[in-house]
Amino acid sequence: MVHSEHNKISLCLLILSCFLNHALCAHSNSSQNQNMNINNDLLIGVGIILDMESPMGKAIHSCITMAISDFYALRHSYKTRIVIHTRDSEGDPDKALSSAYNLLKKAKVQAIIGPETHLPSKLLSLAADKAAVPIFSFASPSSREHPFLFQIKQDEYSMAKSIAALVKSYNWMDVIFIHEDTDDGMEILRYLAESFQDKNIRISYRCAISASATHDEITQELRKIMTFHATVIILHVSPSLASSLILNAKRFGMVSEGYAWILTEKTVDLLRSTNFTVVESSQGALGFRSYVPPSDRLHDFFHRKNSTSVTKEVPVPALWAYDIIWALAESVEKVGVPHNGSMLLHEVLKIRFKGVSGDFQLSKGKVMSNGYEIMNAVDNGERRVGYWTLSEGIRRAHPHINIDRLYPSLGSEAVVWPGGSTTAPKGWVLRATSSKRLKIGVLKIKNFKYFMDVDHDVENNVTTATGFSIDVFNTCIRALPYQVPYTFVVFENASYDNLVQKVYNEEIDAVVGDSTILANRSVYVDFTATYTDLGVGTLARIKKNDKWFFLQPMELRLWITTISSLFYTVFVVWAVERMNPNSDQKIGTVFWTILLTIFFAQREKFSRSRSKFVMFVWLLVVLVMFTSYTATLTSLLTVEQFESASKGGIVGFHGGSFMRGVTVSNLHFEDNYRRAYYSYEDYAHALSKDGEADAIVDEIPYIKMFLSKYPGDYALVSSQPITSGFAFIFQKGSPLIEEVSREIARIRLDGTLGSLENKWFKNQLSLPSRNSTMPKDLKLDSFSGLFIINATASTLTLFISLLWLLFLNFMERFDLAIVDLEGDLLG
């Protein structure tokens, strides 16, 4: 409908341009003859274009006349006076456009207020710019390219932000958007899409309905909407069209518990309908109205109108119209010179004051927004349940009172939802019944059956599935607070990539099995949380029956160096001890003492402190070597040393999967021969003594299942978390994603998942760390510094002891010489 009017709009633009050029000439020629009243006041014409039969039009016109009266009652000395020229558009856009032309050409007005009905923005923009006359429209959007056109309504950007904040506050992830098939509907859609994208909210379905849609067309659209999981419906249509929609939706059970209806400012007057059936059908809906902060001026305004309720008596656009008249009256008085649109525009943009609608200011072609109040249809009326402002988001309290109390949502106790429920809807409903079951795709796998084993009875058309993956899925589905009827759809000679494509094409609803989470798959489908271990591991065979296995922790050079160091230490200690004349230590005793140092260090006493020092250094060597030897031996006893990578051996991988690429790109087996294997039996044979593979690389869940079937002879020797484990696959936006993921987390926490693993895996094993590798024997280079320290300490001790012994011998001989000399002297 929007595009079909393009030619008509273009013709109107051409005609209007000609008329406006003629009108401008008339303005110029008559500018010297202005109308004056009896008080010699300069009369300034202001055009009013409204649907005088509509409640909105009547309210706006009433507030405009009241504003003129109030303003000049307080400004007796002003030399200018606004005179209004009213035109009834009768709700017809063409007639509204014709009225604008008439006011510019005939009445020679200096500003126009209206219309409140939507006109193509290009037509009003052209009229405003050509005539240099400010136009204050309640419907058409403004733009920076057309400074004379003002938008006197909440802009679509704020409306979209407020709706997105409300939806996010209840953690709704999917919505349905119904809008009128007009430029206005398309304009807000652009902002909604942007705001929703920022908050990870998806529009599951968008429905554009013509204002003249028939009952059958409305019914058809509602039936289509009922097929979607999302139950949050945003309505952006005129109140008259909304009435038909809500009545039919009520008939279909769509205004009931579990649904949420959100009405934009364009639609919210539906809640004030004079049709009781419409009001009753709207119960539980939430709607946005422009917020007007309370003030003394507002109180006085309603007191004079004998009313105390903003929401019941005066629409917000009427309050804006009141403030616009005050802004125009003040501006034309300052300009003084009539028909000077540029000066009038300049003065209007400078106006700042507190009006009945709040802080009044025109900025960027729009009236400054005070935010929205959020209304709830309840008790066949409406009540305020919250507020939204661009700076502060959603609040339950008054935006200027208790500002320290922020609420992430309105609070479920404050809102009555459709069906009378006080519990916020989940935002989705599972569209599955006994007659319409979810179609779960499963692969008929010839090998690796312990995760998924499918049997299809062709005669009875019955499919049964068993395995670890099926047990986990059934456990999660049965724990949900509602029934999920489903049926298995068997696929043979296919891959999980094929099934992902079928889910994306909506041929099936989900996939259950040993399907790995991959980035390229997540583009088309959504995965639940993983229910298995992450990563890829390397499987190898354990060596057995090696009688010299205990020598493997240390290389030959290290054994020779250790033994040599032992004998040298024995010699040094014995030599130092023998330098003591009172010591009777034999070299054999010293040897056994040092050999058994770690066990009997405190039993044998040495007479020399230097011997004890050498023993201390040796004890350090023994402790380091002993702990290193023990750790390496333990590792070697656990798994076989894996040498295929260094020798360029054969590395096997899971055939028929994505593992070929993983073994090359992530595990760095570029120099190895790679061979595919297609069953656990193939794995066992390939790794046997007569087999050809040095190792098998596969995802850890498969390796754990293999080890449960072939315990004792094989081991998981290393692992790296380069894959994300197995998960169930659903369509994008499926409500079961979050529910099943939550159940997976629950059964993991309460031990149910562990019990299922024990059932299928039997023999549990601890996974090596992500950087773990096969242990290597201890090298001399790693301990050379330790032996150098020991040898240096022993050698220095021996050298010092020899020097000390020589010194003692010298002193002894010197003493004897002195004694002999004294004897000779005395004799």
C-alpha positions in Angstrom: 0.0 0.0 0.0 2.8 2.4 0.9 4.6 1.9 -2.4 1.4 2.1 -4.4 1.0 5.7 -3.4 4.4 6.8 -4.7 3.1 8.3 -8.0 0.3 10.1 -6.2 2.7 11.7 -3.7 5.0 12.8 -6.5 2.1 14.5 -8.3 1.1 16.2 -5.1 4.6 17.5 -4.6 4.7 19.0 -8.0 1.3 20.7 -7.6 2.1 21.9 -4.1 5.4 23.4 -5.3 3.5 25.5 -7.9 0.9 26.6 -5.4 3.4 27.6 -2.8 5.5 29.7 -5.2 2.3 31.6 -6.0 1.5 31.9 -2.3 5.0 33.3 -1.5 4.4 36.0 -4.1 1.1 36.9 -2.5 2.9 37.1 0.9 5.4 39.5 -0.5 2.9 41.8 -2.2 0.6 42.0 0.8 3.2 42.3 3.5 2.7 46.1 3.7 -1.0 45.8 4.5 -1.4 44.0 7.8 -4.5 43.4 9.8 -4.8 45.5 12.9 -7.4 45.3 15.7 -9.2 48.2 17.4 -6.3 48.4 19.9 -3.8 48.8 17.1 -2.4 45.3 18.0 -0.7 43.5 15.2 -2.7 40.4 14.4 -0.6 37.2 13.6 -2.4 34.4 11.9 -1.8 30.9 13.0 -3.4 28.0 11.1 -5.0 25.0 12.8 -5.5 21.8 10.9 -7.4 19.2 12.9 -10.1 16.5 12.6 -12.7 18.4 14.5 -14.9 15.3 14.8 -12.3 13.2 16.6 -11.8 13.4 20.4 -8.1 14.2 19.8 -8.9 17.1 17.5 -11.4 18.5 19.8 -9.1 18.3 22.8 -6.2 20.0 20.9 -8.4 22.8 19.6 -9.8 23.4 23.1 -6.3 23.7 24.6 -5.2 26.1 21.8 -8.0 28.5 22.4 -7.5 28.2 26.2 -3.8 28.9 25.7 -4.4 32.1 23.7 -6.8 33.3 26.4 -4.5 32.5 29.3 -1.4 34.0 27.6 -2.9 37.4 26.7 -4.7 37.6 30.0 -1.2 37.9 31.6 0.4 39.9 28.8 -1.7 43.0 28.4 1.0 45.2 27.1 2.0 43.0 24.1 1.6 44.7 20.7 1.1 41.4 18.8 -1.8 39.0 19.1 -2.3 35.5 17.7 -5.5 34.9 15.7 -6.2 31.2 14.8 -7.6 30.1 11.4 -9.1 26.6 11.9 -9.6 24.1 9.1 -11.3 20.7 9.5 -9.4 17.9 7.8 -12.1 15.4 8.6 -9.3 12.8 9.1 -8.5 12.9 5.4 -4.8 13.4 4.5 -5.6 14.9 1.1 -8.0 17.4 2.7 -5.4 18.2 5.4 -2.8 18.9 2.7 -5.3 21.1 0.8 -6.0 23.0 4.0 -2.3 23.7 4.5 -2.2 25.2 1.0 -5.3 27.3 1.7 -3.9 28.7 5.0 -0.6 29.7 3.3 -2.2 31.3 0.3 -5.5 32.7 1.5 -5.1 33.4 5.2 -1.4 34.1 4.9 -0.7 32.5 8.3 2.8 32.7 9.9 2.6 29.2 11.5 0.6 26.1 11.3 -0.3 23.6 14.1 -1.4 20.2 12.9 -2.5 18.0 11.4 -2.8 15.2 13.9 -3.4 12.7 11.1 -0.4 11.2 9.3 0.8 12.9 6.1 3.8 11.9 4.0 6.7 13.8 5.6 8.0 15.0 2.2 4.8 17.0 1.5 4.8 18.8 4.8 8.6 19.4 4.6 8.2 21.0 1.2 5.3 23.2 2.4 7.2 24.4 5.5 10.5 25.1 3.6 8.9 26.8 0.6 6.8 29.1 2.6 9.4 29.6 5.4 6.5 29.0 7.8 7.0 26.8 10.9 4.6 23.8 10.8 4.1 21.9 14.1 2.8 18.5 13.1 1.5 15.9 15.6 2.1 13.0 13.2 4.8 13.5 10.6 8.5 13.0 11.5 10.9 15.9 11.3 14.4 15.9 9.8 17.5 18.2 9.9 17.2 18.9 6.2 13.8 20.6 6.8 14.2 23.0 9.7 10.7 24.5 9.5 8.9 21.2 10.1 8.6 20.3 13.8 7.5 16.9 15.2 5.2 17.5 18.2 5.1 13.9 19.3 7.4 11.4 20.9 10.0 10.3 18.4 10.3 6.7 17.3 13.8 6.4 18.7 12.6 7.0 22.3 9.6 4.7 21.7 11.8 1.9 20.5 14.2 2.3 23.4 11.4 2.2 25.9 9.9 -1.0 24.4 13.3 -2.7 24.2 13.9 -1.8 27.9 10.6 -3.3 28.9 11.1 -6.5 27.0 14.6 -6.9 28.3 13.5 -6.3 31.9 11.4 -9.5 31.7 14.2 -11.4 29.9 12.0 -12.0 26.9 14.1 -12.9 23.9 11.6 -13.1 21.1 8.7 -10.8 20.1 6.1 -10.4 17.4 5.6 -7.0 15.9 2.3 -5.9 14.4 2.3 -2.5 12.7 0.1 -0.6 10.3 1.1 -0.7 6.7 2.2 3.0 6.5 5.4 5.0 6.5 4.9 5.5 10.3 5.0 1.7 10.8 8.1 1.3 8.8 9.9 4.2 10.6 9.5 2.7 14.0 10.5 -0.7 12.8 14.0 0.5 11.9 14.5 1.9 15.4 13.0 -1.2 17.0 15.4 -3.5 15.1 18.4 -1.5 16.2 17.3 -1.3 19.9 16.4 -5.0 20.0 19.8 -6.0 18.4 21.6 -4.1 21.2 19.8 -6.2 23.8 19.9 -9.6 21.9 16.1 -9.6 21.3 14.7 -11.0 18.1 11.6 -10.1 16.1 10.3 -13.6 15.4 7.6 -12.4 13.0 6.6 -9.0 11.6 3.1 -8.4 10.4 2.1 -5.3 8.4 -1.7 -4.8 8.3 -3.6 -2.3 6.2 -5.8 0.2 8.0 -8.7 -1.1 5.8 -8.0 -4.8 6.5 -11.0 -7.0 6.4 -12.1 -9.4 9.1 -10.8 -12.3 7.1 -7.4 -10.7 6.6 -7.1 -10.0 10.3 -8.1 -13.5 11.2 -5.6 -15.0 8.8 -2.7 -13.0 10.2 -3.7 -13.9 13.8 -3.8 -17.6 12.9 -0.3 -17.3 11.4 1.0 -15.6 14.6 -0.4 -18.4 16.7 2.0 -20.8 15.0 5.1 -19.0 16.5 6.6 -19.8 19.9 6.8 -16.1 20.9 3.9 -14.8 22.9 5.1 -11.2 23.4 3.1 -9.1 20.9 3.9 -5.4 20.2 1.0 -3.5 18.7 1.7 -0.3 16.7 -1.6 0.4 14.9 -4.4 3.0 15.1 -6.9 2.4 18.0 -9.6 1.6 15.5 -7.6 -1.1 13.8 -6.3 -2.3 17.2 -10.0 -2.8 18.3 -10.6 -5.3 15.6 -7.3 -7.0 16.3 -7.8 -7.4 20.0 -11.4 -8.6 19.7 -10.3 -11.4 17.3 -7.2 -12.2 19.3 -9.4 -12.6 22.4 -11.7 -15.0 20.4 -8.6 -17.1 19.5 -7.4 -17.3 23.1 -4.4 -15.0 22.5 -5.3 -12.6 25.3 -4.9 -15.2 27.9 -2.4 -16.4 30.5 1.0 -16.8 29.0 0.7 -13.9 26.6 2.0 -10.3 26.9 0.5 -7.4 24.8 2.5 -4.2 24.5 0.8 -1.1 23.0 2.8 1.8 21.6 1.8 5.4 22.2 0.0 5.3 18.8 -2.2 2.4 20.1 -2.5 3.0 23.8 -5.8 5.0 23.5 -7.4 1.6 22.8 -7.6 1.4 26.6 -9.9 4.4 26.6 -12.3 3.0 24.1 -16.0 3.7 24.6 -16.7 0.1 23.5 -16.8 -1.9 26.7 -16.1 -5.2 24.9 -12.9 -3.8 23.5 -11.8 -2.5 27.0 -12.6 -5.9 28.5 -10.7 -7.8 25.8 -7.6 -5.6 26.5 -7.3 -6.5 30.1 -3.7 -7.2 31.1 -2.1 -5.3 28.3 0.7 -2.8 28.9 0.8 0.5 27.1 3.1 3.5 26.8 1.9 7.1 27.2 4.0 10.3 27.1 4.8 11.3 30.6 3.7 14.7 32.0 5.4 15.5 35.3 3.2 17.1 37.9 3.5 20.9 38.5 1.6 23.9 39.8 0.9 25.0 36.3 -0.6 21.6 35.4 -2.7 21.6 38.5 -4.0 25.1 37.8 -4.7 24.1 34.2 -6.9 21.2 35.2 -8.5 23.2 37.9 -9.7 25.7 35.3 -10.9 22.8 33.2 -12.8 21.3 36.1 -10.7 18.1 35.9 -8.1 16.4 38.0 -7.0 13.6 35.8 -4.5 13.9 33.0 -5.0 10.5 31.6 -8.8 10.6 31.5 -9.5 14.2 30.2 -6.7 15.7 28.2 -4.4 13.8 25.8 -0.7 14.8 26.0 -0.6 16.2 22.4 -3.3 18.8 23.6 -1.0 19.9 26.4 1.9 20.2 23.9 -0.4 22.3 21.7 -1.1 24.6 24.7 2.7 25.1 25.3 3.3 25.7 21.5 0.8 28.6 21.5 2.7 30.2 24.4 6.0 29.7 22.6 4.7 31.2 19.4 3.0 34.1 21.1 6.2 35.0 23.0 8.3 34.6 19.8 6.2 36.8 17.5 6.2 39.5 20.1 10.0 39.5 20.1 10.2 39.4 16.3 7.7 42.2 15.9 8.0 42.2 12.1 5.4 40.0 10.4 6.1 37.4 7.7 9.7 36.9 8.7 9.8 33.1 9.0 13.5 32.8 9.6 13.5 35.2 12.6 10.4 33.5 14.0 12.1 30.1 13.6 15.2 31.5 15.4 13.1 32.8 18.3 11.0 29.7 18.6 14.2 27.5 18.9 15.5 29.8 21.7 12.3 29.4 23.8 12.8 27.6 27.2 10.1 27.5 29.9 8.2 25.3 32.2 4.8 24.6 30.6 1.9 22.5 31.5 3.6 19.6 29.7 6.8 20.0 31.7 10.1 21.5 30.6 9.2 22.8 27.1 12.0 23.0 24.5 12.3 22.4 20.8 15.5 20.7 19.8 16.5 19.0 16.5 13.0 19.6 15.2 11.3 17.8 18.1 9.7 18.6 21.3 11.8 17.5 24.3 10.7 14.2 25.7 9.9 13.7 29.4 9.8 9.9 28.9 6.8 7.6 29.1 4.5 6.3 31.8 3.7 2.6 31.5 0.0 1.8 31.9 -1.6 -1.5 32.7 -5.2 -2.3 31.6 -6.9 -3.6 34.7 -10.4 -3.5 36.2 -11.8 -2.3 32.9 -9.7 0.8 33.1 -6.0 1.5 33.4 -3.5 2.3 36.1 0.1 3.5 36.0 2.7 0.8 36.9 5.9 2.4 35.9 7.9 5.0 34.1 10.7 5.1 31.5 13.2 7.8 30.7 16.1 7.8 28.3 18.6 8.6 31.0 17.3 6.3 33.8 15.5 3.4 32.1 12.5 1.7 33.7 11.3 2.7 37.3 8.4 1.7 39.4 8.6 4.8 41.5 8.0 8.4 40.3 11.0 9.4 38.2 11.8 12.4 40.5 11.0 10.7 43.8 13.0 7.9 45.4 15.5 8.1 42.6 17.9 5.8 44.4 15.4 2.9 43.9 16.0 1.4 40.5 14.1 -1.7 39.4 15.3 -4.0 36.6 11.6 -4.6 35.8 8.2 -3.4 36.9 7.9 -6.2 39.3 5.5 -9.0 38.8 3.4 -7.9 41.8 2.7 -4.6 40.2 1.3 -5.9 36.9 -1.9 -7.9 36.1 -1.3 -9.8 32.9 -3.8 -11.3 30.4 -6.0 -13.9 32.0 -5.7 -12.2 35.4 -2.3 -13.7 36.2 0.1 -11.8 38.4 3.1 -13.9 37.2 5.0 -12.5 34.3 4.7 -14.6 31.1 7.7 -16.6 30.0 7.4 -14.9 26.6 7.0 -18.2 24.6 4.8 -21.2 24.5 5.6 -24.7 23.1 3.4 -25.2 20.0 3.4 -29.0 20.4 0.3 -31.2 21.0 -0.5 -34.8 20.8 -1.5 -34.3 17.2 1.5 -32.0 16.5 4.6 -33.5 17.9 8.2 -32.1 17.7 10.1 -33.9 15.0 13.5 -35.0 16.5 16.1 -36.0 13.9 18.4 -39.0 14.8 21.1 -40.6 12.8 21.2 -44.4 12.3 24.8 -45.0 13.1 26.5 -48.3 12.1 29.4 -47.9 14.5 30.0 -45.9 17.8 26.5 -46.9 18.8 26.8 -46.4 22.6 25.9 -42.7 22.3 23.0 -43.3 19.8 21.6 -46.6 18.7 18.5 -46.4 16.5 16.2 -49.2 15.5 13.4 -48.5 13.0 10.5 -51.0 12.7 9.4 -50.5 9.1 6.3 -52.6 9.4 4.9 -50.8 12.4 6.6 -47.5 11.6 8.0 -47.3 15.1 11.4 -45.9 15.9 13.2 -46.7 19.2 16.5 -45.1 20.3 18.9 -46.0 23.1 22.3 -44.7 24.2 23.9 -42.2 26.5 22.7 -39.2 24.4 19.1 -40.4 24.4 19.2 -41.0 28.2 20.4 -37.5 28.8 17.8 -36.0 26.5 14.9 -38.0 28.0 16.0 -37.1 31.5 15.9 -33.4 30.6 12.6 -33.5 28.7 10.8 -35.4 31.4 12.0 -32.9 34.1 10.2 -30.0 32.3 7.1 -28.7 34.0 5.0 -29.5 30.9 4.8 -32.3 28.4 6.8 -32.2 25.2 5.4 -34.7 22.7 7.9 -35.7 20.1 8.7 -38.4 17.6 12.0 -39.5 16.1 12.7 -39.1 12.5 15.5 -41.5 11.3 18.1 -40.5 8.8 20.5 -43.0 7.2 23.6 -42.3 5.1 23.6 -38.7 6.4 25.8 -36.6 8.6 25.1 -34.1 11.4 25.9 -31.3 8.9 23.0 -32.6 6.8 20.7 -32.7 9.8 21.7 -29.1 10.8 20.6 -28.0 7.3 17.3 -29.8 7.8 16.7 -28.0 11.1 17.6 -24.7 9.4 15.1 -25.4 6.6 12.5 -26.3 9.3 12.1 -29.8 8.0 12.7 -31.1 11.6 12.6 -29.3 14.9 15.7 -30.7 16.7 18.6 -33.2 16.6 19.6 -35.5 19.4 22.8 -37.5 19.3 26.6 -37.2 19.6 26.6 -33.9 17.7 29.5 -31.6 18.4 29.2 -27.9 18.9 30.9 -26.2 16.0 31.0 -22.5 15.0 30.0 -23.1 11.4 26.9 -25.0 12.6 25.8 -22.4 15.1 25.3 -20.0 12.3 22.2 -21.9 11.3 21.0 -23.5 14.5 21.2 -23.1 18.3 22.9 -25.6 20.6 22.0 -26.4 24.2 24.7 -26.5 26.9 27.2 -29.3 26.4 26.4 -32.5 28.3 29.9 -34.2 27.8 33.5 -33.4 28.5 35.2 -30.8 26.2 38.2 -31.3 23.9 40.1 -33.8 21.9 42.4 -36.5 23.4 45.1 -38.9 22.3 44.6 -42.6 22.9 47.6 -45.0 23.2 48.4 -48.5 24.3 50.2 -49.2 27.6 53.4 -51.1 27.5 53.7 -54.2 29.8 56.1 -56.9 31.0 59.4 -54.9 30.8 61.6 -56.2 33.6 64.1 -53.3 33.2 61.3 -50.8 33.3 62.6 -49.3 36.5 65.7 -48.0 34.8 63.7 -46.0 32.2 63.2 -42.8 34.4 66.9 -41.8 34.0 69.1 -42.0 30.9 72.3 -44.0 31.0 74.6 -41.0 31.3 72.7 -39.9 34.4 72.9 -43.3 36.0 76.7 -43.4 35.4 77.1 -39.9 36.7 75.1 -40.7 39.8 77.1 -43.8 40.6 80.4 -42.0 40.0 79.3 -39.2 42.3 78.4 -41.8 44.9 81.9 -43.4 44.9 83.6 -40.1 44.8 81.6 -38.9 47.8 82.5 -42.1 49.7 86.2 -41.6 49.0 86.1 -38.0 50.2 84.3 -38.8 53.4 86.5 -41.8 54.1 89.7 -39.7 53.4 88.5 -36.9 55.6 87.6 -39.3 58.4 90.9 -41.1 58.2 92.8 -37.9 58.7 91.5 -38.1 62.3 94.0 -40.3 64.2 91.2 -41.3 66.7 88.9 -42.5 63.9 88.6 -46.1 62.9 86.2 -45.7 60.0 86.7 -48.2 57.2 85.9 -47.5 53.6 83.3 -50.2 53.5 81.5 -48.7 56.4 81.5 -45.3 54.9 80.2 -46.7 51.6 77.1 -48.3 53.1 76.5 -45.3 55.3 76.5 -43.0 52.3 74.5 -45.4 50.1 71.8 -45.6 52.7 71.9 -41.9 53.5 68.3 -41.2 52.9 67.3 -43.9 55.4 70.0 -43.9 58.0 71.5 -40.4 57.8 71.1 -39.9 61.6 72.4 -43.3 62.7 76.1 -43.1 61.8 78.2 -40.5 63.5 81.2 -38.9 61.8 83.9 -37.2 63.9 84.8 -34.5 61.5 82.5 -31.5 60.7 83.9 -31.4 57.2 82.6 -35.0 56.7 79.2 -33.9 57.9 79.3 -31.0 55.4 80.0 -33.4 52.5 77.2 -35.6 53.7 74.8 -32.6 53.8 75.5 -31.7 50.2 75.1 -35.4 49.2 71.8 -35.6 51.0 70.5 -32.7 48.9 71.6 -34.5 45.7 69.9 -37.7 46.9 66.6 -35.9 47.8 66.4 -34.1 44.4 67.2 -37.2 42.4 64.9 -39.5 44.5 61.9 -37.2 44.1 62.5 -36.7 40.4 63.0 -40.4 39.8 59.8 -41.3 41.7 57.7 -38.8 39.8 58.9 -39.9 36.4 58.6 -43.6 37.3 55.0 -43.0 38.4 54.1 -41.3 35.1 55.7 -44.1 33.1 53.8 -46.7 35.1 50.6 -44.9 34.2 50.8 -44.6 30.4 53.0 -45.7 27.6 55.6 -43.3 26.3 54.0 -41.9 23.1 56.6 -41.4 20.4 54.5 -41.4 17.2 54.8 -37.6 16.7 58.6 -37.6 16.9 59.0 -40.8 14.8 56.5 -39.8 12.1 54.3 -42.8 12.9 50.6 -43.4 12.0 48.0 -41.4 13.8 44.4 -42.6 13.5 41.3 -40.5 13.8 37.5 -40.9 13.8 36.5 -41.5 10.3 33.4 -39.8 8.8 33.7 -36.8 11.1 35.5 -33.4 11.2 38.4 -34.9 13.1 40.7 -35.2 10.0 41.0 -31.4 9.9 41.5 -31.2 13.7 44.3 -33.7 13.8 46.3 -31.6 11.3 45.5 -28.0 12.2 45.2 -28.2 16.0 47.3 -31.1 17.1 50.3 -30.6 14.9 50.6 -34.0 13.3 51.6 -32.6 9.9 54.5 -35.1 9.6 52.5 -38.2 10.5 50.6 -40.6 8.4 46.9 -40.2 9.1 44.4 -43.0 8.8 40.7 -43.1 9.4 39.0 -45.8 11.7 35.3 -46.3 11.9 34.6 -48.3 15.0 35.8 -49.1 18.5 36.9 -52.5 17.3 39.0 -50.8 14.6 40.6 -48.6 17.4 41.5 -51.7 19.5 43.0 -53.6 16.6 45.0 -50.6 15.3 46.6 -50.0 18.7 47.3 -53.7 19.4 50.8 -55.2 19.0 49.8 -56.3 15.5 48.2 -53.0 14.7 49.6 -50.2 12.6 48.7 -47.1 14.6 50.9 -45.4 17.2 48.0 -43.4 18.6 44.3 -42.5 18.0 43.1 -38.9 18.1 39.4 -38.4 18.9 37.0 -36.4 21.0 37.2 -37.2 24.7 33.6 -38.6 25.0 34.4 -41.3 22.4 37.7 -42.1 24.1 36.0 -42.5 27.5 33.4 -44.8 25.9 36.2 -46.8 24.3 38.1 -47.2 27.6 34.9 -48.4 29.3 34.7 -51.2 26.7 38.5 -52.0 26.6 39.9 -51.3 30.1 43.4 -51.9 31.1 45.3 -52.0 27.9 44.9 -48.4 26.7 45.1 -44.9 28.2 44.2 -41.3 27.4 47.7 -39.8 27.3 46.9 -36.1 26.5 44.0 -33.8 25.9 43.4 -30.3 24.5 40.1 -28.4 24.9 39.8 -27.5 21.2 36.2 -28.7 20.7 33.2 -27.8 22.7 31.6 -31.2 23.5 28.3 -32.7 22.5 25.0 -30.8 22.7 21.4 -31.0 21.4 20.4 -29.0 18.3 17.3 -26.9 18.0 16.0 -24.2 15.6 17.1 -20.7 16.1 15.1 -19.0 18.9 13.5 -22.2 20.1 12.2 -21.8 23.7 13.5 -25.3 24.5 17.1 -24.2 24.2 17.1 -22.4 27.5 14.9 -24.9 29.3 16.9 -28.0 28.3 20.2 -26.2 29.0 18.9 -25.4 32.5 18.1 -29.0 33.0 21.5 -30.1 31.8 23.1 -27.8 34.4 20.8 -29.2 37.1 21.5 -32.9 36.4 25.2 -32.1 36.2 25.0 -30.5 39.7 22.8 -33.1 41.4 24.8 -36.1 40.1 22.2 -37.5 37.7 24.5 -36.9 34.7 27.4 -38.6 36.6 25.1 -41.6 37.2 24.3 -41.8 33.5 28.0 -41.6 32.7 28.7 -44.5 35.1 26.0 -46.5 33.4 27.5 -46.1 30.0 31.2 -45.4 30.6 31.6 -47.7 33.6 35.4 -47.1 34.1 35.9 -43.5 35.0 39.3 -41.8 34.4 40.8 -38.5 35.2 41.7 -36.4 32.2 45.2 -35.2 31.7 45.7 -31.5 31.8 45.4 -29.6 28.5 49.2 -29.2 28.2 50.1 -32.7 29.3 52.4 -34.8 27.2 54.0 -38.3 27.6 56.8 -38.2 30.3 60.4 -38.4 29.1 63.4 -39.9 30.9 65.5 -37.7 33.1 68.5 -36.2 31.3 71.9 -35.5 32.7 71.8 -31.9 31.4 68.9 -31.2 33.8 71.0 -32.2 36.9 74.5 -31.3 35.8 74.5 -28.2 38.0 73.6 -30.4 41.0 76.5 -32.8 40.4 78.9 -29.9 39.8 78.0 -28.5 43.2 78.4 -31.8 44.9 81.8 -32.5 43.2 83.0 -29.0 44.0 82.0 -29.2 47.6 83.6 -32.6 48.1 86.8 -31.6 46.3 87.2 -28.3 48.3 86.5 -30.2 51.5 89.2 -32.8 50.7 91.6 -30.1 49.7 91.0 -28.1 52.9 91.4 -31.3 55.0 94.7 -32.0 53.3 95.9 -28.5 54.0 94.8 -28.7 57.6 96.6 -32.1 58.0 99.8 -30.7 56.5 99.5 -27.7 58.8 99.1 -29.9 61.9 102.1 -32.1 60.9 104.1 -28.9 60.4 103.1 -27.6 63.8 103.8 -30.9 65.5 107.3 -31.0 64.1 107.9 -27.4 64.9 106.9 -28.0 68.5 109.3 -31.0 68.7 112.1 -28.8 67.3 111.5 -26.2 70.0 111.5 -28.7 72.8 114.8 -30.2 71.5 116.3 -26.7 71.3 115.3 -25.9 74.8 116.8 -29.2 76.1 120.1 -28.4 74.4 120.2 -24.9 75.9 119.5 -26.2 79.5 122.0 -29.1 79.1 
